[in-house]
Amino acid sequence: MPNSSSSDTMPEFDIVVIGSGPGGATTARFAAANGLRVLLVDKKQELGAPIQCSGAVSYNALEQTGVSPSAEFILEDIYGFAIYNTKGEKKVVDYRQIKPDEYGSNEGNKPLGYVVDRRRFDRYLATQAERAGVTIWLKTEAIGYRVLDNGSCEIDLNKFNEAITVKAKVVVGADGVQSQVGKWAGIKTHIKLSELASCLQFVVDGVATEGLLEIITGHQWAPGGYAWVFPKGHGYAEIGLGVTRTMCTDNAQGYLDHFIKNSFFKERFKNSRILEIQGGGVPLAAPLKTQYADNLILVGDAARHVNSITGGGIHTALNSGKIAGEFLAALILSGKPTDKNNLKGYHDNWLKAGGNSMWKLYRVKRKIFDTADILERDEQLYKTMSNYFSPDSEYKKI
């Protein structure tokens, strides 16, 4: 049962953020930095665990959201991409060659992006939030929320097995795919199996990399998704893939084994040694049409702010967190009600900042994977991915 203490002794905040990943921690940080009282809770006891993604993030994504690149979380600098078709033919987009005065490892140059250690990265983001004034409770599960007649809300929590109720003006759902927080408010966060990628990757030793994110398309290697080889730093690499189960005749492990043993990379992989196995589900779906309710908004994966072609979600979570934190600070400090009519402004700001492009990209993705002919589908995906990473791509910010 929730804490039955009176409202006079009930902990009170301006916002309560549920989920301490990139979207949640960034929302909390920007809200606190702009004057709000913020509580950030997470049911986990270890930030960033379990690891469910490859950890690639762009230089611009960090710069735009005030995250200084740090050796604390960076594993490897990235300078471009190599995109392969099903036969092994490739297009290389290496910014060290395209813009040598700007990108590279020489003094004064910068990388295009990074592969980060998600545990350390998430801890770094949470530390930034804490230093901005955010209160953080780990091992704290969110149970539900209630909208009160006075325009605020109460959130029921379970902190170290103790029932606690806190009061806030807004609760922020940053609790990942198929958000439970969204379901509290009647938002349909369920995702169809046909739009959920099953991802699996091996962290390996004995596979050379050259500062590029390598992406391998083709139905025979990864139906409904793609395979990858990413630098991991310190001589390690990530070999992984994401597949759509409704397009598969085997599970992700079966396809990953097939890719390692039988693809045009097999000679390169033959001396690899598996050191760690990571996996999880990644939404390749459209953003939620409604990402707000009375006293509640959703950010990051919870709102499906994920690139539906690449499956990348760190960049988009950081951006939506910044938008959410700044918007909530302005709204709450203005004294306006935090009902759904006013919180719609967050959704509108997100659409203008990149959400409309994400919707457009989702329609491109649907067109590709709705193509019945496998050869044609493979060609469309390879062409789209090759163009996506080019310097003049309209989608490079998402």
N, C-alpha and C positions, 0 to 999 in steps of 0.2 A: 504494500500500500504506500502511496505517496506520503511524504512528511506532512503531518497535520498541523504543523506550527502555523501561527497566525501570519498574515501578510506583513506585519510589523517586523518580524524576525526572518522572514524569507529572504534569501540572497536575491539581489536585484541587479540586473544588467540592462544595457540598452539592447544588445543582441547576444544571442547564444548561437555559436557555430558548431554544428555536429559533423565531425570528420576533420582530421588534421592533415590531409594530403595537400598537394599544391593549391587546389582551389580554396579549401577551407582556411589554411594558414594564411594565404594571401588576402582573402576577404577580411579575416580578423586583424591582420597587420594594418591594412589601409584604413579600416574603420577606427581602430584605436589611435592611429597616427593623426586622424582627423577629429579626435576629441570624444569618441564613444567609449563607454564601459563595455568590455567584451569578455565573454567566457568562451573558450574553445575546449570542446570535449571530444574524446575518442575512446572507444571501447577497448582498443589495443593497449598493451603496455610497452610495445616497442614501435617507434615511429618508422614508417616506410616498409614494414614487414606485414605479410610476405611480399616478396618482389614479384610483380606480375607484368612488368613491361621491360622493354629494352633500355629505357633511360635516355633516349636521345632528345635533346632540346637545343633550340637555336640560340645563338649569341643575342640576337635581337629580342627574343622572348625574355631573357634575363634582364637586358638593359631597359626594356620598356616597363618592367615591373619592379625596378629598383633592387635587383638581386645581383650583387657583385660576384663575378666568377671567382671561385676560391678553390685552392688545392684541397680543402677539406672534403669536397664532394665531387670534383672533376676527376674522371678516370682517363679520358682521352680527348684530345682536340680533334674536331672533324672539319674537313675542308671541302667536301662535296659528296657526290653520289655516283654509283655505277649501277645502271638498271639493265637487267638481262631479260631476254625473251626466253621462251621455253627451250630453245635450241642452244642457248649459250651466247648468242650474239648480244652485244652490249652497246649502250650509249653512256659515255662518261661525262659527267658535269662536274669538273674540278675547278673550283673558284681560285685555286692557286695559279691556274693557267688563264682563266677568264679575266680575273682582275688581280694580277700579280702585285700591283702597288698597294692593294688593300688587304688581301688575304694571304696568309702564309705563317711560317714559324719564325721569320726574321723579326728583329726588333722593330717596333712600330707597326707591324702587321697584326692581324687578328684571325682567329678561326671563324668558320661559318657557324659552328655550334660545338656541342660537347656530348659525350656519353657520360652520364653521371651515375654515381652510386646512390640508388634510391633511398637506402636507409640513411645515409649521411645527408643527402639532399633534403629529405623531409625533415630531418632533425634541424638542419640549418634554417629552413623556412620557419619552423616552429620557434627557434631561438630568436629569429628576427621579430616574430610576432610578440614573443614574451618581452623583448627589449623595447617594443613599442608600447607596452603597457597591458598586453593581453594576459588574462588569467587562464592557465591551462590545467585541465583535469584529465589525466589518463586513467585507464581502467574504469571508465565511466560510460555506461550504456544509456542511451536515450530511449525512453519508453513511450512517450507520447506528449501531445501538447493540447492546450485548451485556449480558445479565444475568450477573453473576459469582456464583460459589458463596458468596462472603462476604456477599451481599445488596446489594452496590452494583452499578454498571454502568459500562461504558466507552462513550464516544461518539466515533466517528470523524468528524473534521472536515477540511475542506480550506480553509486560511486563506491567501489570496494565493498559491494554487497550491502550498502546502506542506501535506503530510499531517501532521496532529496528532491524537493521541488524548488525551482527557481523561477523568478519572474523576469520577463523581458518585453521589449516592444516588438522584436522580430526574431524568429528562429531561422537560421540559414542551414539548409540541407546540403552538406558536402559529403554525403555518405555513400557515394559511388553508384555503380550500375544498379538499376531497379530499386532506387532510393526508397527506403522505408519512411523517411521524413516526408517525402512527397505524397506517399500513400496516406499518411495521417490526414492530409488536407484534401483527399479525394482526387489527387492528380494521378493520371494513369501512367505509371512509370514502368510497367511491365514491358519487357522487350521480347519480340518474337525470336524463336530459335534461328530463323532464317537470317536474322540481322545481328547475331551474336557470334563473334569469332572465338574459337577455341585456340588459345595461344600456348605454345610450349617452346622453351629454348634451353639449350645447353650452354653453360659457360665452360669453355675448353682451353686447353693448352696445346701448343703445337700447330697452330694455324696462323700464318702470317697475314697481316693487314697493312694498308697503306693510307690510313687517315680518311677513308671513304666509307660511307654507309652503302653496302651492297644489297640490292633488292632484286629478287629473282621471281619473275612472274611465270604463269603457266599453270593450267589446270592439273597437269600430271604431277606437279610438285606441291601445289597448295590450292585446292579447289575453293573458290570464293575468297581468296586472299592472296598472300605471297610469302615467300621464304626470304630470310635475310642472313647476312653475315656482317656483324658490326664489331669494330674494335672495342675492347674492354679495358685496355690499359695494362701495363706491366707484362706485356706479351700474351695476354689472354684475348679471346674473342668470344662473341655470342653467335651461335648458330641456332636459328629458330624459324618458326613459321606460325602463321595464323590461318585457320581453315574454317569454312562455314559448314557446320555439321550436316545441314540439309542437302549439301551438294557432294557429300563424301560417301565413300564405301568403306572407310576405315577411320580410326580415331587419329588425333593429332600426332601421337607418338608413332603410329604406323607410317604416317606421311613423312615425319621428320627422319625416321630411320631410312625410309626409301630415298629421300633427298640426299642424305649423307652417303649412302652406299652406292647409289646408282646415277646421280646427276653428273653434269659436266664438271662439278667441283670434287668428284670423288678422289682424284689423285691428291688434291690439295688437302683433303680431310683425312687421308689414310693414316696419318700418324697422330691424329688428334686424341686427346685424353679428356674425358668428361670429369669436371671438378664440382659442378653444381647443376641442379635442375630447377627451373623456374617455370611457372605457368599460371594461367588464369583466363577469365573471359573479358573480351574487349568489345564494346558496342560499335557496330558499323551501321548505325541507324541514323535517322533524321533527328535533329534536335527536338526536344519536347516543344509542342506548340504552345503549351502553357507552362510557365516556369515560376509561377507566383500564385499566392492565395492570400487571404487575410492573415497578416502578421507572419508571412512565410515566403521565402524565395529558395530556389535551387541554383547551385553553381557546379561547374566542372562536370565530371562524369554523371553526377546525379541529374543534371539537366541535359545529358547527352551532348556536352560540348566536346565532342571527339571528332577528329577528321575521319569521315566515313570511307575515304579511299586508303589512307595510310594507317589509320588506327591510332595516330599520334594524339595524345591527350594532355601532355604536360604543358605545352605552349598555350593551348586553349584554356586550360584550367587556370593558369597564372593570369591570363588576360581577363577572364570572367571574374576572377577574384578581385582584381583591381577595380573593375567596373562596379562590382557589387559593393565593395567596401566604401568607395568614394560616394556612390549613390546613396547608400544607407546613412552615411554620416550627414550628407546634405539634407536628406529628408527628415531624419529624426531631430537634428539640431534646429530645423525650421519650425518644429512643433506641429507639423501636419500629421494627420492620422496615418497609421501604417496599415491601412486596409488594402485590399487587392487593387482598388482603383488607382491608388498612388504608387503601389509597388509595381504596377505595370510599367512604370517609367524605367525601372531597371531592365526589364525585358526589351523595351524599345531601344535603350542605350546600347545593349548588347547586340541587337540586330544591326544597328548602324555601324558598330565598330568591327563587325566581321561575321555576325550571325547570318546575314543575308547571303554572304558568300558560302558559308557552310551549307545552307539550304540548297544553293545552286550546285555545289559539289556533290551533295547527296543525290540529286537528280541525275548527275552524270554517272555516279556509281550504279544507280538502279538501272540505267539504260545499258550499261556494260553487262551486268550480271543477269539481266532479264533476256539477254541474247541467247537463244537456244543453241546455236552452232558453236561448238567449243573452240574451233580454230579461229573463228571470227571474234569470239569473246576474248581469247588470248591476245589477239592482235590489238583489239581496242584497249585492253588493260595496259599492255606494254607501251602503246603510243601515249596513253593518258599519263602514265607514271613518268615516262621520259620527258614529256612536256611540262609536267607538274613541277619538276625540280629545276627547270631552266631559269635563267636570270629574269626573263620577261614574263614569267607565269603570273596569272592573275590571282592564283591561290597561295602564293608563297608565304603569306602571313598567317595561314591557317594550317 
